[in-house]
Amino acid sequence: MEKKYKEEVSKRGIFNEEGDIDLSKRRIINGNTTNLNDFNNVKYTWTSDWYRQAMNNFWIPEEINLNQDIKDYRNLSKAEKKAYDRILSFLTYLDSIQTANLPNLQTYITANEINLCLAIQTYQEAIHSQSYSYILDTICSPDERTRILYLWKEDDHLLKRNKFIGDQYNEFIKDDSEFNLMRVLIANYILEGIYFYSGFSFFYNLGRNGKMPGTVQEIRYINRDENTHLWLFRSMINDLKEERPDLFTDELKEFYLSLLKEGVEQEIAWGKYAIGDEIQGLNSQMIEDYIKYLGNLRAKGLGLGTIYEGYEDEPQSMKWVSEYSDPNQVKTDFFEGKVSAYSKSSVIEDDL
C-alpha cells in the first residue's frame, strides 16, 4: 500500500515572506505559511478553546505529597508491585517518545494555530516525564529507579510494546511521505487514547483500594493533559479528512482501522501480562472489556465505525475509572498539600 501513497509532505521552514495570509488558503499540511502566530485569525477555531484549556491545566509535579506512597510502595503485594513497575516504565517511555517526536511532527504542520497547540503538548509531555521521575526518585532507591526506567532492556514484552509506536515514528523520519505522516497521526491517537487510558486505570484501582494516593493524583493530572492531547489529534485527523479526502479512501480507512485494532490487541495482551488476575479489583476480563470499549470509542471518534461488536458502552465493571480520572473529585481527607490550588480546570466534558 505504501507504494501507492508516496507523495512527500513539505517541510514548513521558518520564515516565508511569500506565505499566505488569507485564512481560506491555510492548510494543515503542505500549506504556504508565514509561521506568524496570530491569535486573532485562526482557521481551525477549535484550537482557541484547546489552547485555553491546556493553559489552565498548568500544574507542578513536586507540589503533590508522596509521603504515604513511600510507605505504601513497600507494602504492595508482589503482583501489585510488578504491575506498578511495568506500567510506570511503559508510561515513562510513552511520554519520553512523545517529547522527542512532536517537534519533528511540527516541522510538517503548516497551520500555525495547530503548531501552537503541539508546542504546549510537547511541554506537557516533558512535565509528565518529570512527574514519573519525581515519583520514582521519592519512593525508590536509585538502583530501583534505574531498573524501572529501563525495564524494557530485560522485559521482551515491554520492548515489543515500545517498538510498535517507536517504529511508526522512525519510519516517518526515514520516509516523510503523506502515508507515513498519517500513520504517525494515527499512532499518536492510539498512544494518547488507548495506551495512556488503559495504563491509568491500574493506578486508579490502587487509589480505590486506598493505596499510593500521591501517585494516583499525579496520574489524574497527567490524565487531564492527555485528554486534551487526544482531543488535539482527533481534531487534526478529522480536519484532514475534510481537506484531503484522498488520504481517507476506503482502503486507507481500513488500514487506519487495522492500526487501531493492532493497538488494542497489543494493549490487551500487555494488560493481561502486566496486571493478570492476582490484583484486588482488577482481572483479565475487566481489562479486555475496557480496552475493547476504548478501541470502539477511538474508532468512532474518527468516523471509522466499530471494531468490536458488543463493546460500545463503558463496561459496568469499569465505571469507577471515570470517577477516579477527575483531579477535582478528591475526598477531603484523602489528599493533602497544595494540590487544590490547581483545581481550576476540569477534565473536558466530551465523548473522548
C-alpha positions in Angstrom: 0.0 0.0 0.0 2.8 2.4 0.8 4.0 2.5 -2.8 0.6 3.9 -3.8 0.9 6.8 -1.4 4.5 8.1 -1.7 3.7 11.8 -2.0 6.1 13.7 0.1 5.0 16.1 2.8 6.6 19.6 2.5 8.5 21.0 5.5 7.3 24.4 6.5 10.7 26.2 7.0 11.0 29.1 9.5 10.2 32.4 7.8 8.4 32.7 4.5 7.8 36.3 3.3 5.7 34.9 0.4 3.4 33.0 2.8 -0.3 33.2 2.6 -2.3 35.4 4.9 -5.7 34.5 3.5 -7.3 32.0 6.0 -9.1 30.2 3.2 -5.7 29.1 1.9 -4.4 27.8 5.2 -3.8 24.0 5.3 -2.8 21.5 8.0 -0.1 20.1 5.7 1.6 21.4 2.5 0.3 24.9 3.1 2.2 28.1 2.4 2.6 29.5 5.9 4.4 32.7 7.1 4.8 31.0 10.6 3.4 34.1 12.2 1.5 33.3 15.4 -1.7 35.4 15.0 -4.1 34.6 17.8 -6.9 36.7 16.4 -7.0 35.0 13.0 -7.4 31.2 13.1 -8.9 28.9 10.6 -9.2 25.9 12.9 -11.4 27.5 15.5 -11.3 24.6 18.0 -7.7 25.5 18.7 -8.8 28.6 20.6 -10.7 26.5 23.2 -8.0 23.9 23.2 -5.3 26.5 23.9 -7.2 28.0 26.8 -7.9 24.6 28.3 -4.3 23.5 28.0 -3.0 26.7 29.6 -5.5 26.3 32.5 -4.2 22.8 33.1 -0.9 24.0 34.4 0.4 22.0 37.4 3.7 21.2 39.2 4.5 17.5 40.0 6.5 18.3 43.1 3.5 20.0 44.8 1.8 16.6 45.3 2.6 14.9 48.5 4.1 11.4 48.2 4.8 10.6 51.8 2.1 7.9 52.0 3.4 6.4 48.7 6.8 5.8 50.2 5.2 3.5 52.8 2.6 2.0 50.5 5.1 1.0 47.8 6.9 -1.3 50.3 3.6 -2.9 51.3 2.2 -3.5 47.8 1.6 -7.2 47.0 4.0 -8.9 44.7 1.5 -8.7 41.8 0.8 -5.0 42.5 4.4 -4.1 42.6 5.2 -5.9 39.4 2.3 -4.2 37.7 3.2 -0.8 39.2 6.8 -1.0 37.9 5.9 -2.4 34.5 3.2 0.1 33.7 5.1 3.1 35.1 8.0 2.1 32.9 5.8 2.0 29.9 4.1 5.3 30.6 7.5 6.9 31.1 8.7 5.7 27.7 5.5 6.9 26.0 5.8 10.4 27.4 9.5 10.5 26.5 9.0 9.4 22.9 6.2 12.0 22.6 8.5 14.7 23.8 11.1 13.6 21.2 8.6 13.1 18.3 6.3 16.1 18.5 8.9 18.7 17.4 9.6 16.6 14.3 5.9 16.4 13.5 5.6 20.2 13.8 8.1 20.6 11.0 5.4 19.4 8.6 2.3 21.2 10.1 1.6 24.4 8.2 -1.3 25.8 10.3 0.3 28.0 12.9 -2.5 27.7 15.4 -2.1 23.9 15.5 1.6 24.2 15.9 1.0 26.4 19.0 -1.1 23.5 20.4 1.6 21.0 19.6 4.2 23.2 21.3 2.2 23.2 24.5 1.7 19.4 24.2 5.5 18.9 24.0 5.9 21.0 27.1 3.3 19.0 28.9 4.8 15.7 27.9 8.1 16.8 29.5 6.2 17.7 32.7 4.8 14.1 32.7 8.3 12.7 32.4 9.3 14.9 35.3 6.3 13.6 37.3 7.3 10.0 36.8 10.8 10.8 37.7 9.7 12.6 40.8 7.6 9.5 41.8 10.5 7.1 41.3 13.0 9.4 43.0 10.7 9.6 46.0 9.6 6.0 46.5 12.6 4.0 45.1 16.2 3.6 45.7 18.5 4.9 42.8 19.1 1.3 41.7 15.4 0.5 41.6 14.7 3.7 39.8 17.1 2.9 37.0 15.8 -0.7 36.7 12.2 0.5 36.3 13.1 3.2 33.8 15.0 0.7 31.6 12.8 -2.3 32.2 12.4 -2.8 28.5 16.1 -3.9 28.4 15.2 -7.0 30.3 11.5 -7.4 29.5 10.9 -8.6 26.0 7.1 -7.9 26.1 7.7 -4.3 27.2 10.3 -3.9 24.4 7.8 -5.1 21.9 5.3 -2.5 23.1 7.8 0.3 22.9 8.9 -0.7 19.4 5.4 -0.7 17.9 4.9 3.0 18.4 8.6 3.8 18.1 8.8 2.1 14.7 5.8 4.2 13.3 7.7 7.4 14.3 11.0 6.2 13.0 9.5 5.2 9.7 8.3 8.8 9.1 11.8 10.2 9.9 13.2 7.8 7.2 10.5 8.5 4.7 8.4 11.6 5.1 5.6 10.6 2.8 1.9 11.6 3.4 1.1 7.9 4.1 3.7 7.8 6.8 2.5 11.1 8.2 -1.0 9.7 8.6 0.4 6.6 10.2 2.2 8.8 12.8 -1.0 10.7 13.5 -3.0 7.5 14.0 -0.2 6.1 16.2 -0.3 9.3 18.3 -4.1 8.8 18.6 -3.6 5.2 19.7 -1.0 6.2 22.2 -3.0 9.1 23.7 -6.4 7.5 23.6 -5.8 3.8 24.3 -2.3 3.2 25.9 -2.5 6.0 28.4 -6.1 5.5 29.3 -5.5 1.8 29.9 -2.4 2.3 32.0 -4.1 5.0 34.1 -6.9 2.6 35.1 -4.4 0.4 37.0 -3.4 3.3 39.2 -7.0 4.3 39.8 -7.7 0.8 41.0 -4.9 1.2 43.6 -6.5 4.5 44.6 -9.9 3.0 45.2 -8.2 0.4 47.3 -6.6 3.2 49.4 -3.1 2.7 48.1 -0.5 5.1 46.6 -2.6 8.3 46.8 0.1 10.6 45.6 0.8 8.6 42.5 -2.9 8.5 41.8 -3.2 12.2 42.0 -0.1 12.7 39.7 -1.8 10.3 37.2 -5.1 12.3 37.5 -3.3 15.5 36.4 -1.4 13.6 33.6 -4.7 12.1 32.5 -6.3 15.6 32.2 -3.5 16.7 30.0 -3.7 13.6 27.8 -7.4 14.2 27.4 -6.6 17.4 25.7 -3.9 15.7 23.6 -6.4 13.2 22.4 -8.8 16.0 21.5 -5.9 17.7 19.6 -5.1 14.6 17.4 -8.7 13.7 16.8 -9.4 17.2 15.6 -6.3 17.2 13.4 -7.2 13.9 11.8 -10.9 14.8 11.2 -9.9 18.2 9.7 -7.5 16.5 7.4 -10.4 14.2 6.4 -12.2 17.3 5.1 -9.1 18.9 3.4 -7.6 15.8 2.0 -10.3 13.1 1.2 -7.7 11.3 -0.9 -6.0 10.4 2.4 -9.2 8.7 3.6 -10.1 6.4 0.8 -11.9 3.2 1.8 -8.6 1.3 1.5 -6.8 3.8 3.7 -9.6 3.9 6.3 -9.4 0.2 6.5 -5.6 0.5 7.1 -6.1 3.1 9.9 -8.7 0.8 11.5 -6.3 -2.1 11.4 -3.7 0.1 13.1 -6.2 0.9 15.8 -7.1 -2.8 16.2 -3.4 -3.8 16.4 -3.0 -1.2 19.2 -6.0 -2.6 21.1 -4.8 -6.2 20.8 -1.3 -5.3 21.9 -2.7 -3.3 24.9 -5.0 -6.2 25.9 -2.1 -8.7 25.8 0.1 -6.2 27.7 -2.6 -5.6 30.3 -3.1 -9.3 30.9 0.7 -9.7 31.2 1.4 -6.7 33.4 -1.7 -7.0 35.7 -3.0 -10.5 35.4 -5.6 -11.9 37.8 -3.9 -11.5 41.2 -4.7 -7.9 41.9 -7.7 -6.9 44.0 -10.3 -5.1 42.0 -9.0 -6.0 38.5 -8.8 -9.1 36.4 -8.0 -10.1 32.8 -11.6 -10.0 31.6 -12.2 -6.5 33.0 -9.0 -5.3 31.3 -10.1 -6.8 27.9 -13.6 -5.4 28.1 -12.4 -1.9 28.9 -9.7 -1.8 26.2 -12.1 -3.0 23.6 -14.5 -0.3 24.6 -11.7 2.2 24.3 -10.9 0.9 20.8 -14.5 1.3 19.7 -14.6 4.8 21.2 -11.5 5.9 19.3 -12.6 4.4 16.0 -16.0 6.2 16.4 -14.1 9.4 17.1 -12.6 9.2 13.6 -15.8 8.0 11.9 -14.3 4.6 11.3 -17.2 2.5 12.7 -17.0 -0.2 15.3 -14.1 -2.7 15.8 -15.7 -4.9 18.4 -19.5 -5.6 18.4 -21.0 -5.6 21.9 -18.4 -3.3 23.4 -20.0 0.1 22.5 -20.8 1.1 26.1 -18.4 1.6 29.0 -18.3 -1.8 30.9 -20.2 -1.7 34.2 -17.2 -3.3 35.9 -15.0 -0.3 35.0 -17.4 2.6 35.7 -15.2 3.7 38.6 -12.4 4.7 36.1 -14.3 7.9 35.0 -14.8 8.9 38.6 -11.2 8.5 39.6 -9.9 10.3 36.5 -11.2 13.7 37.5 -8.5 15.5 39.5 -11.0 17.7 41.2 -13.2 14.9 42.6 -11.0 14.4 45.6 -12.2 13.3 49.0 -11.4 16.0 51.6 -9.3 13.7 53.8 -7.7 11.7 51.0 -5.0 14.1 49.6 -3.1 16.8 51.3 -0.7 19.5 50.2 -1.3 22.4 47.8 -2.8 20.3 45.0 -6.2 22.1 45.4 -4.6 25.2 44.0 -4.6 23.6 40.6 -8.3 22.8 40.6 -9.2 25.5 38.2 -9.7 23.2 35.2 -11.7 20.0 35.0 -11.5 17.1 32.7 -13.0 18.1 29.3 -16.7 17.2 29.1 -16.6 15.4 25.8 -17.1 12.0 24.3 -13.3 11.4 24.3 
